């Protein structure tokens, strides 16, 4: 009975951590510009709370890498 309860609690808690908590790499964000735009928008709308999060930092790096690719000489 104890194992069953532990299993149920584990499954319930695992549902709390979805895509919102996923950390995307710079390469993933560069490959999915819609996701990059979404994360960048969220970060810019709440910079005090989100600026130092891994996704915001990776989104900023991805944004700059894409920008450098599109500029002449980049």
N, CA, C and O of each residue as an XYZ file, in Angstrom:
296
protein
N       0.828     -1.196      0.000
C       0.000      0.000      0.000
C       0.871      1.259      0.000
O       0.556      2.241     -0.672
N       1.960      1.220      0.752
C       2.839      2.373      0.839
C       3.468      2.664     -0.527
O       3.618      3.826     -0.905
N       3.839      1.607     -1.272
C       4.451      1.798     -2.591
C       3.454      2.390     -3.585
O       3.814      3.221     -4.419
N       2.218      1.961     -3.489
C       1.178      2.495     -4.352
C       0.988      3.987     -4.104
O       0.892      4.771     -5.048
N       0.935      4.371     -2.850
C       0.786      5.783     -2.497
C       1.984      6.596     -2.980
O       1.822      7.698     -3.506
N       3.175      6.056     -2.803
C       4.383      6.744     -3.265
C       4.351      6.919     -4.782
O       4.728      7.973     -5.295
N       3.905      5.895     -5.495
C       3.808      5.978     -6.952
C       2.822      7.042     -7.398
O       3.090      7.786     -8.341
N       1.691      7.116     -6.728
C       0.672      8.117     -7.073
C       1.196      9.524     -6.815
O       0.998     10.418     -7.638
N       1.849      9.726     -5.703
C       2.407     11.044     -5.377
C       3.475     11.429     -6.398
O       3.532     12.578     -6.837
N       4.315     10.475     -6.775
C       5.363     10.751     -7.758
C       4.761     11.159     -9.095
O       5.212     12.128     -9.706
N       3.760     10.441     -9.549
C       3.104     10.789    -10.812
C       2.422     12.152    -10.737
O       2.476     12.934    -11.687
N       1.791     12.429     -9.621
C       1.108     13.717     -9.462
C       2.108     14.868     -9.508
O       1.860     15.884    -10.157
N       3.218     14.712     -8.831
C       4.223     15.774     -8.822
C       4.901     15.929    -10.171
O       5.249     17.046    -10.556
N       5.096     14.845    -10.893
C       5.753     14.945    -12.190
C       4.905     15.734    -13.173
O       5.442     16.332    -14.105
N       3.599     15.747    -12.985
C       2.720     16.537    -13.830
C       2.845     18.025    -13.597
O       2.434     18.819    -14.443
N       3.401     18.415    -12.475
C       3.560     19.834    -12.154
C       4.717     20.467    -12.901
O       4.780     21.690    -13.028
N       5.618     19.663    -13.387
C       6.813     20.174    -14.048
C       6.753     19.810    -15.522
O       7.173     18.722    -15.916
N       6.233     20.718    -16.332
C       6.083     20.455    -17.751
C       7.020     21.306    -18.571
O       8.159     21.558    -18.176
N       6.537     21.744    -19.710
C       7.332     22.544    -20.633
C       7.791     23.863    -20.011
O       8.828     24.404    -20.394
N       7.029     24.372    -19.062
C       7.383     25.650    -18.445
C       8.737     25.589    -17.748
O       9.458     26.586    -17.704
N       9.082     24.439    -17.210
C      10.327     24.309    -16.464
C      11.478     23.790    -17.310
O      12.594     23.643    -16.812
N      11.226     23.517    -18.557
C      12.273     22.990    -19.421
C      13.255     24.092    -19.770
O      12.864     25.225    -20.048
N      14.519     23.749    -19.752
C      15.551     24.704    -20.161
C      15.964     24.357    -21.584
O      16.434     23.253    -21.859
N      15.784     25.305    -22.470
C      16.120     25.115    -23.871
C      17.549     25.569    -24.131
O      18.016     26.544    -23.543
N      18.238     24.857    -25.014
C      19.600     25.237    -25.383
C      19.541     26.354    -26.417
O      18.496     26.610    -27.016
N      20.664     27.004    -26.615
C      20.749     28.058    -27.619
C      20.425     27.488    -28.994
O      19.695     28.111    -29.764
N      20.960     26.309    -29.310
C      20.710     25.693    -30.615
C      19.230     25.360    -30.818
O      18.700     25.547    -31.913
N      18.566     24.871    -29.780
C      17.133     24.578    -29.881
C      16.347     25.852    -30.165
O      15.428     25.851    -30.984
N      16.704     26.924    -29.497
C      15.995     28.189    -29.695
C      16.281     28.776    -31.072
O      15.398     29.382    -31.680
N      17.488     28.604    -31.563
C      17.807     29.089    -32.901
C      17.031     28.312    -33.961
O      16.681     28.868    -35.002
N      16.763     27.044    -33.709
C      16.042     26.205    -34.664
C      14.540     26.460    -34.638
O      13.854     26.166    -35.617
N      14.021     26.993    -33.556
C      12.576     27.220    -33.409
C      12.346     28.696    -33.091
O      12.276     29.097    -31.930
N      12.232     29.485    -34.146
C      12.137     30.934    -33.952
C      10.839     31.355    -33.272
O      10.806     32.402    -32.625
N       9.775     30.574    -33.400
C       8.523     30.895    -32.703
C       8.716     30.743    -31.196
O       8.265     31.586    -30.421
N       9.383     29.673    -30.786
C       9.674     29.468    -29.370
C      10.614     30.552    -28.867
O      10.438     31.069    -27.763
N      11.600     30.892    -29.663
C      12.533     31.958    -29.288
C      11.786     33.273    -29.080
O      12.043     33.988    -28.112
N      10.869     33.589    -29.980
C      10.095     34.826    -29.854
C       9.235     34.807    -28.591
O       9.120     35.821    -27.903
N       8.636     33.663    -28.287
C       7.788     33.543    -27.099
C       8.598     33.762    -25.830
O       8.196     34.527    -24.954
N       9.747     33.084    -25.732
C      10.568     33.208    -24.529
C      11.144     34.614    -24.418
O      11.178     35.188    -23.330
N      11.592     35.163    -25.525
C      12.145     36.520    -25.513
C      11.096     37.523    -25.053
O      11.395     38.425    -24.270
N       9.876     37.368    -25.536
C       8.789     38.266    -25.135
C       8.513     38.162    -23.637
O       8.369     39.176    -22.954
N       8.441     36.929    -23.129
C       8.213     36.743    -21.694
C       9.334     37.372    -20.875
O       9.080     38.011    -19.854
N      10.552     37.194    -21.316
C      11.701     37.740    -20.578
C      11.702     39.264    -20.582
O      12.019     39.893    -19.573
N      11.347     39.850    -21.714
C      11.337     41.311    -21.810
C      10.157     41.932    -21.073
O      10.222     43.086    -20.651
N       9.073     41.161    -20.916
C       7.920     41.661    -20.177
C       8.115     41.600    -18.668
O       7.401     42.279    -17.930
N       9.059     40.810    -18.198
C       9.300     40.682    -16.760
C      10.804     40.516    -16.503
O      11.233     39.486    -15.983
N      11.605     41.527    -16.866
C      13.052     41.379    -16.755
C      13.560     41.257    -15.323
O      14.574     40.600    -15.083
N      12.878     41.873    -14.381
C      13.341     41.803    -12.998
C      13.334     40.385    -12.450
O      14.235     39.999    -11.705
N      12.333     39.617    -12.811
C      12.207     38.255    -12.290
C      12.863     37.220    -13.191
O      13.302     36.174    -12.714
N      12.935     37.503    -14.500
C      13.350     36.459    -15.434
C      14.719     36.658    -16.079
O      15.262     35.720    -16.663
N      15.273     37.837    -15.987
C      16.503     38.147    -16.718
C      17.627     37.145    -16.490
O      18.349     36.806    -17.428
N      17.782     36.675    -15.281
C      18.899     35.785    -14.962
C      18.559     34.296    -15.093
O      19.382     33.449    -14.745
N      17.372     33.966    -15.586
C      17.011     32.559    -15.736
C      17.739     31.974    -16.947
O      18.060     32.699    -17.889
N      18.001     30.662    -16.922
C      18.726     30.031    -18.044
C      18.018     30.215    -19.385
O      18.684     30.457    -20.392
N      16.700     30.108    -19.430
C      16.003     30.257    -20.707
C      16.135     31.673    -21.258
O      16.294     31.851    -22.465
N      16.073     32.669    -20.402
C      16.222     34.044    -20.875
C      17.645     34.307    -21.362
O      17.846     34.974    -22.376
N      18.607     33.793    -20.652
C      19.996     33.960    -21.080
C      20.256     33.230    -22.396
O      20.937     33.757    -23.276
N      19.715     32.016    -22.532
C      19.886     31.271    -23.772
C      19.136     31.932    -24.928
O      19.621     31.936    -26.059
N      17.961     32.488    -24.653
C      17.206     33.177    -25.694
C      17.953     34.410    -26.173
O      17.983     34.702    -27.369
N      18.548     35.123    -25.249
C      19.321     36.309    -25.642
C      20.520     35.917    -26.501
O      20.817     36.575    -27.498
N      21.203     34.848    -26.113
C      22.350     34.368    -26.893
C      21.902     33.900    -28.276
O      22.575     34.176    -29.269
N      20.780     33.200    -28.349
C      20.262     32.729    -29.634
C      19.869     33.911    -30.521
O      20.128     33.914    -31.724
N      19.250     34.898    -29.911
C      18.857     36.100    -30.662
C      20.082     36.766    -31.284
O      20.062     37.130    -32.459
N      21.132     36.923    -30.509
C      22.346     37.564    -31.014
C      23.024     36.720    -32.093
O      23.513     37.260    -33.086
N      23.056     35.412    -31.906
C      23.664     34.553    -32.928
C      22.897     34.642    -34.240
O      23.502     34.715    -35.309
N      21.575     34.637    -34.166
C      20.773     34.770    -35.389
C      20.976     36.137    -36.021
O      21.051     36.255    -37.244
N      21.064     37.167    -35.193
C      21.273     38.519    -35.707
C      22.624     38.622    -36.410
O      22.737     39.246    -37.465
N      23.644     38.007    -35.819
C      24.974     38.055    -36.433
C      25.004     37.328    -37.777
O      25.735     37.721    -38.686
N      24.208     36.272    -37.896
C      24.142     35.525    -39.156
C      23.519     36.347    -40.264
O      23.861     36.166    -41.432
N      22.605     37.253    -39.919
C      21.875     38.002    -40.943
C      22.548     39.320    -41.297
O      22.161     39.964    -42.271
N      23.543     39.729    -40.528
C      24.200     40.998    -40.840
C      25.308     40.746    -41.855
O      25.928     39.682    -41.857
N      25.549     41.715    -42.706
C      26.623     41.565    -43.696
C      27.968     41.366    -42.988
O      28.306     42.080    -42.044
N      28.695     40.411    -43.455
C      30.000     40.124    -42.869
C      29.925     39.228    -41.664
O      30.960     38.934    -41.066
N      28.730     38.771    -41.271
C      28.540     37.956    -40.075
C      28.476     36.507    -40.304
O      28.318     35.738    -39.355
